[in-house]
Amino acid sequence: MNKISFLKINSTIIDDIIELSVEESQKQLIANNTEWLVEASFNDDSINYGIYLNDKPAGLISLIDPRILDSHDEHFQKEHLYVWRIMIDHRFQGKGLGSQAINFSKKYASIIGLKGVSLTTMDKEKGNALSIYQRIGFIPTGRRLDDEIELIFGLRNE
């Protein structure tokens, strides 16, 4: 059985996570991990986790709790954990890690008392993840943010 774990990014694992990358055809959809982690280092509101499969680095997920932001930002649903970024290394795609990472975000949201999870995706780009998100229960809100479609997932205990 595969063991999936989520480790908070720290100096011990950051080099492993930086080395991960998506397929060449997906690179227009997401910043590389070095750029991503540098940006995240200047964003005190995000929490970043390495995704591991059988103790091997396989991906990265960044989350933002909108309640801790200094001021309200229209990019966030007030009562929903925001999945800022998610990436699965090209060697580990198709193994259910993206769905497991989203499930991790749902559990995280529930634990910290939020009503659900929100995210955006580049729905106009080839190879986007819109259908994947919809298949696992996310619903478009009708909003577009930075030319991306916003999706939301409500936890059952709302």
C-alpha positions in Angstrom: 0.0 0.0 0.0 1.2 3.5 -0.9 2.0 5.8 2.0 1.2 9.5 1.3 2.4 12.1 3.7 2.4 15.9 3.9 5.4 17.6 5.5 5.6 21.3 6.2 8.3 22.9 4.0 11.5 23.5 6.0 15.2 23.7 5.4 15.5 19.9 5.6 13.2 19.2 2.7 13.2 22.3 0.5 15.9 21.1 -1.9 13.9 17.9 -2.6 10.8 20.0 -3.4 12.6 22.5 -5.6 13.8 19.6 -7.8 10.3 18.6 -8.7 8.6 19.7 -11.9 5.6 19.2 -14.1 5.5 17.9 -17.7 6.9 20.3 -20.3 3.3 20.7 -21.7 2.1 21.9 -18.3 4.7 24.5 -17.5 2.5 27.4 -18.7 0.0 26.4 -16.0 2.3 26.9 -12.9 5.4 28.6 -11.8 8.4 26.4 -11.1 8.9 25.4 -7.5 11.9 27.7 -6.9 9.8 30.8 -7.9 6.8 29.5 -6.0 8.7 29.0 -2.8 10.5 32.3 -3.0 7.1 34.0 -3.5 5.7 32.0 -0.6 8.6 33.1 1.7 7.3 36.7 1.4 3.7 35.7 2.1 3.3 35.1 5.8 -0.3 34.0 5.3 0.5 30.8 3.4 1.5 27.4 4.7 3.4 25.1 2.4 3.6 21.3 2.4 5.7 18.9 0.5 3.7 15.9 -0.7 5.5 12.6 -0.3 4.7 9.2 -1.7 6.4 6.3 0.1 8.9 8.8 1.6 9.8 10.2 -1.9 9.1 13.9 -2.7 6.2 14.0 -5.2 4.6 17.4 -5.0 3.7 20.6 -3.2 0.6 22.3 -1.9 0.2 25.8 -0.5 -2.8 26.9 1.6 -4.1 30.2 2.9 -6.5 30.7 5.7 -8.3 34.0 4.7 -9.3 34.8 8.3 -5.6 35.6 9.1 -5.2 38.1 6.3 -4.5 41.7 7.4 -7.4 42.9 5.3 -10.2 41.4 3.2 -9.1 40.4 -0.2 -11.7 39.7 -2.9 -9.6 36.7 -4.1 -10.7 34.7 -1.1 -13.9 33.3 0.2 -14.0 34.4 3.8 -15.0 31.0 5.3 -13.1 28.7 2.9 -9.5 27.6 2.9 -7.8 28.7 -0.3 -5.6 26.3 -2.2 -3.1 28.8 -3.5 -1.0 26.3 -5.4 -0.8 22.6 -6.0 1.6 20.7 -8.2 2.4 17.0 -8.6 5.8 16.1 -10.1 5.5 14.6 -13.6 6.8 11.2 -12.4 4.0 10.9 -9.9 1.0 12.2 -11.9 -1.9 9.8 -12.4 -1.4 8.1 -9.0 -4.2 10.0 -7.2 -1.8 12.4 -5.4 -3.7 15.5 -6.6 -6.9 14.2 -5.2 -5.2 13.2 -2.0 -3.7 16.7 -1.7 -7.2 18.2 -2.1 -8.6 15.8 0.5 -5.7 17.0 2.8 -6.9 20.6 2.3 -10.5 19.6 3.0 -9.5 17.9 6.3 -7.3 20.9 7.2 -10.2 23.3 6.5 -12.5 21.2 8.7 -9.9 21.0 11.6 -9.4 24.8 11.6 -13.2 25.4 11.5 -13.7 26.7 8.0 -16.7 25.8 5.9 -14.9 24.5 2.8 -12.1 25.0 0.3 -11.8 27.3 -2.7 -9.3 27.5 -5.5 -8.8 29.0 -9.0 -7.6 27.3 -12.2 -6.6 28.5 -15.6 -9.6 27.0 -17.4 -8.7 28.7 -20.7 -5.3 27.0 -21.0 -4.8 23.6 -22.6 -4.2 20.9 -20.0 -5.9 22.7 -17.2 -7.4 20.8 -14.2 -10.9 22.1 -14.3 -12.5 18.8 -15.0 -10.5 17.1 -12.3 -11.6 19.6 -9.7 -15.3 19.3 -10.8 -15.0 15.5 -10.7 -14.0 15.7 -7.0 -16.9 18.0 -6.0 -15.8 21.5 -6.7 -18.4 23.9 -8.2 -17.7 27.1 -10.2 -18.8 30.2 -8.3 -19.3 32.3 -11.4 -16.4 34.5 -10.5 -13.2 35.0 -12.5 -10.1 36.2 -10.6 -7.0 37.1 -12.6 -8.6 35.5 -15.6 -9.0 32.2 -13.7 -12.2 30.4 -12.8 -13.0 30.2 -9.1 -14.3 26.9 -7.7 -15.6 26.1 -4.3 -16.2 22.9 -2.2 -18.4 23.1 0.8 -17.9 20.7 3.7 -21.0 18.7 4.7 -21.0 20.1 8.2 -22.0 23.6 7.1 
